[in-house]
Amino acid sequence: MAVYDLKDQEEIENFKYFWRSWGRWLFALLVVAAIGYFGWVVYRSHQRGVGSEAVAVFDQWAEDSQAGKPAEAAKLLARLQSDYSGSVSAAQATLMQAGTAFEQGKYDEAAGHLNWVLKYQEDPLIRALAIQRLAVVQLEQQKYDDALATLAMPADEAYAGILLETKGDVYAAQGKRSEAAAAYKQALDKLPQEDEGRQFLQLKIDQMS
């Protein structure tokens, strides 16, 4: 696992909080929430006074994205990716840009951004999030074999549940009801008894029965 300084650890905590709060929402809804959530609430409140160049570039990128300045935002994203490729800020902006592309129906562009994250990021949480989102993009494109191959990529066991649930979604889209139910059951087994997601997963299982 990569070794992070205090700044990166704080940024990773933002991702963990986001995952717990939003990780099981549909991709498109996740994107809309993420821009406001990351850009203006959690991220800024945790990063005030850090003094990082990458954070400053991210903040400007978020502002330009919110203000409807795509050309300026694209330049800042390119700077984050070229100058700070290993930073959480670069991954965060790229994930969010992938979400925007997905929302606009630009699936190849979204996939490109997510593959970039997988190429440059080592943190288990960020990689799991990128894997899951890439599989959803491929599912939307009806590239079912590609989606299953993406979900088979190595990922930390802590995030197996959401990946198995997405695997079930791929099988369901293919009409493979028994395979979908099995994947959903595996995902259900990964969740704590008190997790609110269990009811939704059980509903999916029942629908495949």
Secondary structure, DSSP 8 states (H G I E B T S, - for coil): -----HHHHHHHHHHHHHHHHHTTS-HHHHHHHHHHIIIIIIHHHHHTT---HHHHHHHHHHHHHHTT-HHHHHHHHHHHHHHSTTSHHHHHHHHHHHHHHHHTT-HHHHHHHHHHHHHH---HHHHHHHHHHHHHHHHHTT-HHHHHHHHTS---GGGHHHHHHHHHHHHHHTT-HHHHHHHHHHHHHHS-TT-THHHHHHHHHHHH-
